[in-house]
Amino acid sequence: DRDDPAGVLARLGTRMQAVMLPGDVLPAVVETVAQSLRLPYVAIDLADGAGEFRLAAEHGAPVGAVHSETLMHHGDTVGRLRVSERGRDDPLEPADLELIRSLARAVGPAVQAVRLHEDLLRSRAEVVALREDERRRLRRDLHDGLGPTLAAIRLKAGLAAREVPPESPARGLLGEIDTEVTTSLADVRRLVEALRPPALDELGLLGAVRSRAAALAGDLEIDVDGSDPRGPLPAAIETAAYRVAVEAMTNAVRHSDG
């Protein structure tokens, strides 16, 4: 198809339009280029912004010298297209190189779109991880800081009330303090529960899943098998794994015949 550059570009455009998922774009590009030009090897590397490249997609295996063509988008280097000769005795001809340059100009925007998609996914993952880490920190502050402080205030108010005569107005005020502190403690507990499953911090991931399994089992036998992870897991992964396991067990119990 190298004698029909327009046809090659049209075929490449059609293939990219047919791809539904961003992760499938670059594999489709290298496969289409390799098949259209009968090349044994085509690869696309993404630029990382520091002058380095990392392999993103490849098709086939090189059999001779590899030619590299820079992929640009609005004047910025976004990657490179690498193609192999068809054989050691069959080098790329000027017509091949010109078509490859045309393909590189067409592929550049697609490569930039893939890079932006990866940046978006990475940013979302970082936001989720930071959010869960912050939730874990807030839960610990509430559970280990504010909660015990309120409990101590309630205890001291109770001790003080014993030393105050029943007819004293201070006795009533101390009773109000006890009631308000009790309400505040309940609010703190609700906040702690909402921020992060307490069992994760108290029992670890495996222990928390086993504890929940025991609570859900009833007449159904639930066997939790696994080993504790080496080192602490990121809060987002730990919470997600726990919620997935609990949801799976809950569905099993809900839909079981037992």
C-alpha positions in Angstrom: 0.0 0.0 0.0 3.0 2.3 0.0 2.0 3.4 -3.6 -1.3 4.7 -2.2 -0.4 7.1 0.6 -3.9 8.5 0.7 -5.4 5.1 1.1 -3.0 4.3 4.0 -3.9 7.5 5.8 -7.6 6.9 5.2 -7.3 3.4 6.6 -5.4 4.6 9.6 -8.0 7.3 10.3 -10.9 4.8 10.0 -9.2 2.3 12.3 -8.6 5.0 15.0 -12.2 6.1 14.7 -13.4 2.6 15.2 -11.4 2.2 18.4 -13.6 2.7 21.5 -11.1 2.6 24.4 -8.1 5.0 24.7 -5.9 2.1 25.6 -6.6 0.4 22.3 -5.6 3.4 20.1 -1.9 2.9 19.9 -2.0 -0.9 19.4 -4.4 -0.3 16.6 -2.1 2.3 15.0 1.1 0.2 15.1 -0.9 -2.8 13.7 -2.4 -0.8 10.9 0.9 0.8 9.9 2.7 -2.6 9.9 0.0 -4.2 7.8 -0.3 -1.3 5.4 3.4 -1.0 4.7 4.2 -4.7 5.2 6.7 -3.8 7.9 7.9 -6.5 10.3 8.1 -4.2 13.3 6.3 -0.9 14.3 6.4 0.7 17.7 5.3 3.9 19.4 7.1 5.4 22.3 5.6 8.1 24.5 7.7 11.1 25.6 7.8 11.6 29.4 8.6 15.3 29.3 12.2 14.8 30.5 13.7 13.8 27.1 13.1 10.1 27.8 10.8 7.7 26.0 8.9 4.7 27.1 7.4 1.9 25.0 3.6 2.3 24.7 2.8 -0.2 21.8 4.6 -2.4 19.4 3.7 -4.9 16.6 6.0 -7.7 15.4 9.8 -7.9 15.9 12.6 -5.9 14.1 14.6 -7.8 11.5 16.9 -5.0 10.4 17.8 -1.4 11.1 15.1 0.6 12.8 14.1 4.1 11.6 12.7 6.6 14.1 10.3 9.4 13.4 9.5 12.1 16.0 5.8 12.6 16.8 4.8 16.2 17.3 1.7 18.0 18.5 1.6 21.8 18.4 5.4 22.0 18.3 5.9 19.7 21.2 7.5 16.3 21.0 4.9 13.8 22.3 6.6 10.5 21.2 8.2 8.7 18.4 7.3 6.2 15.7 9.8 3.4 15.1 9.7 1.1 12.1 12.0 -1.7 11.0 13.3 -2.5 7.6 11.6 -5.4 5.9 15.0 -7.2 5.8 18.7 -6.6 5.8 18.6 -6.6 2.0 15.4 -4.6 1.8 16.0 -1.2 3.3 13.3 1.5 3.6 13.1 3.5 0.3 12.5 7.3 0.1 8.9 6.7 -0.7 8.5 4.6 2.4 10.2 7.3 4.6 8.0 10.0 3.1 4.9 8.0 3.9 6.1 7.2 7.4 6.6 11.0 8.0 3.0 11.6 6.8 1.8 8.9 9.1 3.8 10.4 12.0 2.0 13.8 11.4 -1.4 12.0 11.5 -0.5 10.0 14.6 0.8 12.8 16.7 -2.6 14.2 17.9 -3.7 10.6 18.7 -0.6 10.1 20.8 -1.1 13.3 22.6 -4.7 12.3 23.4 -3.5 9.1 24.9 -0.9 10.9 27.0 -3.6 13.3 28.3 -5.8 10.3 29.1 -3.0 8.6 31.0 -2.3 11.9 32.9 -6.0 12.2 33.8 -6.1 8.6 35.1 -2.9 9.2 37.1 -4.3 12.4 38.5 -7.6 10.7 39.5 -5.7 7.9 41.2 -3.6 10.4 43.1 -6.7 12.3 44.2 -8.4 9.1 45.4 -5.3 8.1 47.3 -4.9 11.5 48.9 -8.5 11.5 49.9 -8.4 8.1 51.5 -5.1 9.0 53.3 -6.7 12.1 54.6 -9.7 10.2 55.7 -7.5 7.7 57.6 -5.7 10.6 59.3 -8.9 12.3 60.3 -10.3 9.1 61.6 -7.3 8.5 63.8 -7.4 12.1 65.0 -11.1 11.7 66.0 -10.7 8.2 67.4 -7.5 8.7 69.3 -7.7 12.4 70.0 -11.0 14.0 70.2 -12.9 10.9 71.3 -10.8 10.2 74.4 -10.8 13.9 75.3 -14.6 14.1 75.3 -14.7 10.8 77.3 -12.3 12.3 79.9 -14.5 15.5 80.1 -17.6 13.3 80.7 -15.8 11.3 83.4 -14.6 14.5 85.2 -18.0 16.0 85.0 -19.5 12.9 86.6 -16.9 13.0 89.4 -17.5 16.6 90.0 -21.2 16.1 90.2 -20.7 13.6 93.1 -19.1 16.4 95.1 -21.8 18.9 94.5 -24.9 18.9 96.8 -28.1 17.8 95.0 -29.8 21.1 95.6 -27.0 23.2 94.0 -27.5 24.8 90.6 -24.1 23.5 89.6 -25.4 19.9 89.8 -27.8 20.6 87.0 -25.1 22.3 84.9 -22.8 19.3 85.3 -25.7 17.0 84.2 -26.2 19.2 81.1 -22.4 18.9 80.4 -22.6 15.1 80.7 -25.6 15.0 78.3 -23.9 17.3 75.7 -20.6 15.3 75.9 -22.5 12.1 75.4 -24.2 13.4 72.3 -20.9 14.7 71.0 -19.3 11.3 71.5 -22.0 9.7 69.5 -21.5 12.2 66.7 -17.7 11.5 66.7 -18.4 7.8 66.5 -20.7 8.3 63.5 -18.0 10.5 61.8 -15.4 7.8 62.4 -17.6 5.1 60.9 -18.3 7.2 57.8 -14.7 8.2 57.2 -13.3 4.7 57.1 -14.3 1.2 58.3 -12.8 1.1 61.9 -12.1 -2.6 61.5 -9.3 -1.8 59.0 -7.3 0.1 61.5 -8.1 -2.3 64.4 -7.7 -5.6 62.7 -6.0 -5.0 59.4 -7.4 -5.9 55.9 -7.5 -9.6 56.3 -8.8 -9.5 59.9 -11.5 -7.0 59.0 -12.7 -9.2 56.1 -12.8 -12.2 58.4 -14.7 -10.3 61.1 -17.3 -9.1 58.6 -17.5 -12.7 57.2 -18.3 -14.0 60.6 -21.0 -11.4 61.2 -22.6 -12.1 57.8 -22.3 -15.9 57.7 -25.3 -17.0 59.8 -26.3 -20.5 58.4 -23.9 -19.9 55.4 -20.3 -20.9 55.7 -17.9 -18.2 54.5 -14.2 -19.1 54.3 -11.8 -16.2 54.1 -8.3 -17.4 52.9 -5.4 -15.1 52.4 -2.2 -13.8 53.9 -1.5 -10.4 55.4 0.0 -8.0 52.8 3.7 -7.2 53.3 3.9 -3.7 54.7 1.0 -1.2 54.9 -1.2 -0.8 51.8 -2.3 2.6 50.5 -5.5 3.7 52.2 -7.4 3.8 49.0 -6.4 0.3 47.9 -7.1 -1.1 51.4 -10.6 0.5 51.6 -11.5 -0.5 48.1 -10.4 -4.1 48.7 -12.4 -4.3 51.9 -15.6 -2.9 50.4 -15.4 -5.2 47.3 -15.0 -8.2 49.6 -17.8 -7.1 51.9 -20.1 -6.5 48.9 -19.3 -9.9 47.4 -20.1 -11.6 50.7 -23.2 -9.6 51.2 -24.5 -10.6 47.8 -23.7 -14.2 48.4 -25.6 -14.2 51.6 -28.5 -12.3 50.1 -29.0 -14.6 47.1 -28.1 -17.9 48.7 -30.8 -20.6 49.2 -29.7 -21.0 52.8 
